Amino acid sequence: MWRWLAVLALIGSAHLGWEITDSWEPVALGAPKARAARSSKRKSGTTRRRPRHRRLKALRSVKPMPALAEAPFDAEVPLLPLIEEAKSALEKESVSYFSGTVRRPESREVKLALANLKTGEIRIVSGMESNRTFKLENPEIEYRVDWWNGFNSSITILKPENTAVVAVLYALDPKHEKELGQDAIIYSPYSSALLQPELIAAGSEYLLDKISQARSELEAVESRAFPKLSLGHVPALSDEDYRNIILVEHMDPGRFRSITAGGILLSPQQERDVLRLAERILVIIGANQEDAYRFTGSYAGARGLTQFTLVGMKVVWNNYPGAKVSRDFLEATSDHVSAIKAQICLLDHDLAELSQDYPDLVASGSGKYAAGASYNGGPSRVRYGLQNFGVDWLHPVVRLADLAAKKPLDRKERLEYAWLLRNKAHETFIYLNKLHTIERLNERFLDGSGRPAPETPVTKDSNIR
């Protein structure tokens, strides 16, 4: 959720070490920083550039995410117990962080749990990260770093075959060690080898389970959008709607727009590419469960599974005290049930506020889109659209096409068309197109249908080698 005022207010990127990429995708804590240019002496009287501007310029060189590919092979062993076993093995290992000096950059040990997805054999290998590069110490293993992003890096194992990184042990620097109360992070990063039906289905099931739990805990809290109704039974949004909003929050808008090219009807390949964007998120959630996105944030200061900012959280604290969302921001956004409760509350608040601008919003069936867009980018643009153009624009790509085909346009339609055309690349409009696209494709991928998970029984013997 992109609440711009949070950039200044939030403990944000400086607090947790979040970074920015060209794709504007949430990036893991501890991702290597881009090197700043060498400073020169400033001439007297010159104005010092603001730190945020300097930071944005320095980070433009960060390597963007690679294209998402299909899984190179099918897993033949159950992955959830395999990943759990790998993480348990990493808990017995240790890694260290080494501070940088004038002559030597900072570095850290990273240990990878590699698993053969055909046999279930697991092995632990060591590597070093330094100066935005990573090197394994075992020369027998051939690998490719597709995207280095700290503990959430995408690494492809070329040899041995049928092998994937199923978990990493990543050393933290002293600052983050103090803040998080731990000296390392164990996490399952995404790679194409993990794009397996079992993990996709596990991610969707996990989200729906936590959403159901969150709604149950909000039974005693009254909705502002639907007075006298419980927040646990708000009719405008279903469990699947809350899940879709979470997925859309983590889908890179630039990548989505490049795939769809602003089209209404997508080709089979375009649909497949959009599915991979969503499946990638479900794989991360399925593999990491309660730790998924726990340590990550965006350039706008939004963090955690539901991409909350401090500004949005204050709205929840002030208007929904009965929700009992922790007043510790880090805790509230790290716990998934707490974060989803906050999401439900904020969507309800935004829907209530926007309904004052457009009283027929809920009856139109577009309430969830307006609330979602407000949740993502703030209410001002949504409010302007509702007050001036009604609800049809809430599906921007369709409305833009309809207006382009209609002749003649009346004055109001001309203003709406110009507004949509001018803002078609804006985050709010791309967000709405993402949400509609995910809804259309919903039944075809979010449950992992068509690609059943393997049913090979788990051996009682350890797979660790």
C-alpha positions in Angstrom: 0.0 0.0 0.0 1.5 3.2 -1.1 0.7 5.9 1.5 3.2 8.6 0.5 3.1 10.5 3.8 4.5 7.5 5.5 7.9 8.0 3.8 8.6 10.7 6.3 6.6 9.4 9.3 7.5 5.7 9.3 10.4 4.0 10.9 10.6 2.6 7.4 13.6 1.9 5.3 16.1 3.4 7.6 14.7 1.3 10.4 14.7 -2.1 8.7 17.1 -1.7 5.9 14.6 -2.0 3.1 15.7 -1.2 -0.4 14.3 -0.1 -3.7 14.6 -1.8 -7.1 13.7 -0.5 -10.6 10.7 -2.7 -10.4 9.4 -1.1 -7.2 8.9 -4.6 -5.7 9.1 -5.2 -2.0 12.7 -6.1 -1.2 14.1 -8.1 1.6 15.7 -6.7 4.7 19.5 -6.7 4.4 19.6 -6.5 0.6 23.0 -5.2 -0.5 23.1 -1.5 -0.9 24.1 0.1 -4.2 27.4 2.0 -3.8 27.1 5.7 -3.7 29.3 7.8 -6.0 32.4 9.3 -4.4 31.6 12.6 -2.8 33.5 15.7 -3.7 33.9 19.0 -1.8 30.9 21.1 -2.0 31.3 24.7 -3.1 30.4 27.2 -0.4 26.8 28.5 -0.9 25.5 25.4 -2.8 22.4 23.7 -1.5 22.8 20.2 -0.2 20.8 17.6 -2.0 18.1 16.0 0.1 19.1 12.5 1.4 16.0 10.8 -0.1 16.8 12.1 -3.6 20.4 11.0 -3.3 19.2 7.6 -2.1 16.8 7.1 -5.0 19.5 8.1 -7.5 21.9 5.6 -6.0 19.4 2.8 -6.1 18.5 3.1 -9.7 21.4 0.8 -10.6 20.1 -2.1 -8.5 19.5 -5.1 -10.8 15.7 -5.7 -11.4 14.1 -9.0 -11.0 14.5 -11.5 -13.9 11.7 -12.8 -16.0 9.7 -15.5 -14.3 10.0 -18.9 -15.8 8.1 -22.2 -15.5 9.5 -24.8 -13.1 12.4 -26.7 -14.9 11.2 -30.0 -13.5 8.4 -31.5 -11.4 9.0 -32.3 -7.8 8.4 -36.0 -6.9 8.5 -35.6 -3.1 6.3 -33.7 -0.7 7.8 -30.2 -0.4 6.4 -28.8 2.8 8.0 -31.5 5.1 11.2 -31.3 3.0 11.4 -27.5 3.5 10.7 -27.9 7.2 13.5 -30.5 7.5 15.9 -28.2 5.7 15.1 -25.3 8.0 15.5 -27.5 11.0 19.0 -28.5 9.7 19.9 -24.8 9.2 18.9 -24.0 12.8 21.8 -26.1 13.9 24.2 -24.1 11.8 25.8 -20.7 12.4 26.8 -17.8 10.2 28.8 -14.6 10.9 28.7 -11.0 9.7 31.9 -9.1 9.1 32.0 -5.3 9.3 33.5 -3.4 6.4 36.7 -1.3 6.6 38.2 1.3 4.3 40.0 -1.4 2.4 37.5 -4.2 2.7 33.7 -4.1 2.1 31.3 -5.7 4.6 30.6 -9.4 4.0 28.5 -12.1 5.6 28.2 -15.9 5.6 25.2 -17.4 3.9 24.4 -21.1 4.1 22.0 -22.7 1.6 19.9 -25.8 2.1 19.9 -27.6 -1.3 17.4 -30.3 -1.9 17.0 -32.8 -4.7 13.3 -32.6 -5.5 13.2 -36.1 -7.0 14.8 -38.0 -4.1 14.4 -35.6 -1.1 18.1 -35.6 -0.3 19.3 -32.4 1.5 22.8 -30.9 1.8 24.0 -27.7 3.4 26.5 -25.6 1.5 28.3 -22.4 2.6 28.9 -19.2 0.7 29.9 -15.6 1.1 28.1 -12.4 0.2 30.3 -9.3 -0.4 29.9 -6.1 -2.4 26.6 -7.3 -3.9 28.0 -10.5 -5.1 27.6 -14.1 -3.9 30.0 -17.0 -4.2 29.5 -20.6 -3.0 32.6 -22.3 -1.5 31.8 -25.7 -3.0 33.3 -25.9 -6.6 31.2 -29.0 -7.5 28.0 -27.0 -7.5 27.1 -25.0 -10.6 24.6 -22.2 -9.9 23.3 -18.9 -11.3 22.3 -15.9 -9.2 19.2 -14.7 -11.1 18.5 -11.8 -8.6 20.4 -11.0 -5.5 18.2 -9.6 -2.8 19.7 -10.6 0.5 17.9 -13.6 2.1 15.2 -13.5 -0.5 17.6 -14.0 -3.5 16.7 -16.1 -6.5 19.3 -18.7 -7.2 19.1 -21.4 -9.8 21.1 -24.6 -9.2 22.4 -25.9 -12.5 24.3 -29.0 -11.2 23.4 -31.3 -9.5 20.3 -31.7 -11.6 16.8 -31.6 -10.1 18.1 -29.6 -7.2 16.8 -26.3 -5.7 17.6 -23.9 -2.9 14.8 -24.7 -0.4 16.1 -22.5 2.5 18.8 -20.1 3.4 20.6 -19.1 6.6 21.5 -15.4 6.3 23.7 -13.5 8.8 22.4 -10.1 10.0 24.4 -7.0 10.6 24.6 -5.7 14.2 21.9 -3.1 13.7 19.3 -5.5 12.4 20.4 -8.1 14.9 19.5 -5.7 17.7 16.2 -4.6 16.2 15.0 -8.1 15.4 16.5 -9.9 18.4 18.2 -12.6 16.3 21.5 -12.9 14.6 20.3 -14.6 11.4 17.3 -15.2 9.3 16.1 -18.6 8.0 13.9 -18.2 4.9 12.8 -20.0 1.7 13.5 -17.7 -1.2 11.6 -18.0 -4.5 13.2 -19.7 -7.5 11.5 -21.2 -10.5 12.3 -24.7 -9.3 9.9 -24.1 -6.4 7.0 -23.1 -8.7 5.3 -26.4 -7.8 1.5 -27.1 -7.4 2.0 -28.1 -3.8 3.5 -24.8 -2.7 1.0 -22.7 -4.8 -1.9 -24.5 -3.1 -0.3 -24.3 0.3 0.1 -20.5 -0.1 -3.5 -20.0 -1.0 -4.8 -22.3 1.7 -2.6 -20.6 4.3 -3.9 -17.1 3.3 -7.6 -18.2 3.4 -7.0 -19.9 6.8 -5.5 -16.7 8.3 -8.2 -14.5 6.7 -10.9 -16.7 8.3 -9.2 -16.5 11.6 -8.9 -12.7 11.4 -12.6 -12.3 10.5 -13.5 -14.5 13.4 -11.5 -12.4 15.8 -13.4 -9.3 14.5 -16.9 -10.7 15.2 -17.4 -8.2 18.1 -16.2 -5.2 16.1 -18.8 -3.1 14.3 -18.4 -2.1 10.7 -18.3 1.5 9.8 -19.3 0.9 6.2 -22.2 -1.4 7.3 -23.5 -0.1 10.7 -24.8 -2.7 13.0 -23.0 -5.4 11.1 -19.9 -7.2 12.4 -16.6 -6.7 10.6 -16.5 -10.5 10.4 -19.5 -10.5 8.1 -19.0 -7.4 5.8 -20.9 -8.4 2.6 -18.8 -6.2 0.3 -15.7 -8.4 0.5 -15.2 -12.2 0.7 -12.3 -14.2 2.0 -11.1 -14.5 -1.6 -11.3 -10.7 -2.1 -9.0 -10.2 0.9 -6.7 -12.8 -0.5 -6.6 -11.2 -3.9 -5.9 -7.8 -2.4 -2.9 -9.2 -0.6 -1.6 -10.8 -3.8 -2.1 -7.6 -5.8 -0.2 -5.6 -3.2 2.9 -7.8 -3.9 2.6 -8.0 -7.7 5.0 -5.6 -9.3 3.0 -3.0 -11.3 5.7 -2.4 -13.9 6.0 -6.1 -14.7 2.2 -6.5 -14.8 1.8 -3.6 -17.2 4.6 -4.9 -19.5 2.9 -8.2 -19.7 -0.6 -7.0 -20.4 0.4 -4.0 -22.5 -2.8 -2.3 -21.4 -5.0 -4.9 -23.2 -8.5 -6.0 -22.2 -8.3 -9.6 -23.6 -5.1 -11.4 -22.7 -3.5 -14.1 -24.9 -2.9 -17.5 -23.3 0.8 -16.5 -22.9 -0.1 -13.2 -21.2 -2.4 -15.0 -18.9 0.3 -17.5 -18.1 2.7 -14.7 -17.3 0.3 -13.0 -15.0 -0.4 -16.3 -13.3 3.3 -16.7 -12.6 3.4 -13.3 -10.9 0.7 -14.4 -8.5 2.0 -17.9 -8.1 5.4 -16.6 -7.2 3.8 -14.8 -4.2 1.8 -17.9 -3.2 5.0 -20.0 -3.4 6.8 -17.7 -1.0 3.8 -17.8 1.4 3.4 -21.5 1.1 7.1 -22.2 1.7 7.5 -19.8 4.6 4.0 -19.8 6.2 4.1 -17.5 9.2 7.5 -16.0 8.2 6.4 -15.0 4.7 7.0 -11.3 4.0 7.6 -10.8 7.7 10.9 -9.0 7.2 10.1 -7.2 3.9 9.0 -3.7 3.0 8.6 -1.3 0.0 10.2 2.0 -0.9 7.1 3.8 0.5 7.5 2.4 3.9 4.8 -0.3 3.6 5.8 -3.5 5.3 4.8 -7.1 5.9 2.2 -9.4 4.3 -0.5 -6.8 3.9 1.9 -3.9 3.0 0.9 -1.6 5.8 2.3 1.8 6.6 2.3 3.6 9.9 -0.1 6.1 8.5 -2.6 3.4 7.7 -2.1 1.6 11.0 -2.8 4.8 12.9 -6.2 4.9 11.2 -6.9 1.4 12.5 -5.7 2.1 16.0 -7.8 5.3 16.2 -11.0 4.0 14.7 -11.1 0.3 15.5 -9.8 -0.1 19.1 -12.0 -3.2 19.5 -9.9 -5.0 16.9 -7.1 -5.2 19.4 -4.4 -4.8 16.8 -1.0 -4.4 18.6 0.1 -0.8 18.9 3.6 -1.9 18.2 3.9 -1.3 14.5 6.5 -4.0 13.8 4.6 -6.5 15.8 1.3 -5.6 14.2 2.7 -6.0 10.7 4.8 -9.1 11.4 2.0 -11.3 12.8 -0.2 -12.4 9.8 -3.5 -12.5 11.6 -2.9 -9.1 13.2 -1.9 -7.7 9.8 -5.0 -9.1 8.1 -7.3 -7.7 10.8 -5.7 -4.3 10.2 -6.3 -4.8 6.5 -10.0 -5.6 7.0 -10.4 -2.6 9.3 -8.7 -0.2 6.9 -10.7 -1.4 3.9 -13.9 -1.0 5.9 -12.9 2.5 6.9 -12.0 3.5 3.4 -15.3 2.1 2.0 -17.3 4.0 4.7 -15.5 7.3 3.8 -15.8 6.8 0.1 -19.5 6.0 0.4 -20.0 9.5 1.7 -18.7 10.8 -1.6 -20.7 8.4 -3.7 -23.7 7.0 -1.7 -24.5 4.3 -4.3 -21.0 2.9 -4.1 -21.8 -0.3 -2.3 -25.0 -0.9 -4.2 -23.1 -0.6 -7.5 -21.0 -3.6 -6.6 -17.8 -1.6 -7.0 -17.2 -1.0 -3.4 -14.3 -3.5 -3.1 -12.5 -1.9 -6.0 -12.8 1.6 -4.6 -11.7 0.5 -1.2 -8.8 -1.6 -2.6 -7.6 1.3 -4.6 -7.8 3.6 -1.6 -6.0 1.0 0.5 -3.2 0.9 -2.0 -2.7 4.5 -2.9 -4.7 6.7 -0.6 -8.3 8.0 -1.0 -7.7 11.3 -2.9 -7.6 10.0 -6.5 -10.4 7.5 -5.8 -12.5 10.3 -4.2 -11.9 12.6 -7.2 -13.0 9.8 -9.7 -16.1 9.0 -7.8 -17.2 12.6 -7.3 -16.7 13.5 -11.0 -17.2 10.3 -13.0 -19.1 7.7 -10.9 -17.9 4.1 -10.7 -17.3 2.9 -14.3 -13.7 4.1 -14.3 -12.9 1.7 -11.5 -12.1 -0.8 -14.3 -9.8 1.6 -16.1 -8.7 -0.4 -19.1 -12.2 -1.4 -20.0 -13.6 2.1 -19.4 -10.8 3.7 -21.5 -11.6 1.3 -24.3 -15.3 2.0 -24.1 -14.8 5.7 -24.2 -12.3 5.5 -27.1 -14.9 3.6 -29.2 -17.8 5.8 -28.4 -18.6 8.8 -30.6 -19.5 11.5 -29.9 -18.5 12.0 -26.2 -20.4 14.5 -24.0 -18.4 17.0 -22.0 -18.2 14.8 -18.9 -17.1 11.8 -20.9 -14.4 13.8 -22.6 -13.1 14.9 -19.2 -13.1 11.4 -17.9 -11.4 10.0 -21.0 -8.6 12.7 -20.8 -8.2 11.9 -17.1 -7.9 8.2 -17.7 -5.6 8.6 -20.6 -3.4 10.9 -18.6 -3.2 8.5 -15.6 -3.3 5.1 -17.3 0.3 4.4 -16.1 -0.4 5.6 -12.5 -0.1 3.0 -9.7 -3.7 3.3 -8.7 -5.0 2.5 -12.2 -2.5 -0.4 -12.7 -3.6 -1.7 -9.3 -7.2 -1.7 -10.3 -6.4 -3.5 -13.6 -4.3 -6.1 -11.6 -7.2 -6.7 -9.2 -9.7 -7.3 -12.1 -7.3 -9.5 -13.9 -6.6 -11.7 -10.8 -10.4 -12.0 -10.3 -10.9 -13.2 -13.8 -8.1 -15.8 -13.5 -9.0 -16.7 -9.9 -10.4 -20.1 -10.2 -7.7 -21.2 -12.7 -4.7 -21.0 -10.5 -5.1 -19.9 -6.8 -5.8 -23.4 -5.7 -3.1 -25.0 -7.8 -5.8 -26.8 -9.8 -4.8 -28.8 -12.8 -1.4 -29.7 -11.3 -1.9 -31.9 -8.3 0.8 -32.0 -5.6 2.8 -35.2 -5.3 1.5 -37.8 -2.9 4.8 -39.6 -2.2 4.8 -40.6 1.5 7.5 -39.0 3.7 10.2 -41.3 4.8 10.9 -41.4 8.5 14.6 -41.5 7.9 16.4 -38.1 7.7 17.3 -36.8 4.2 20.2 -34.7 5.5 23.6 -35.6 4.0 
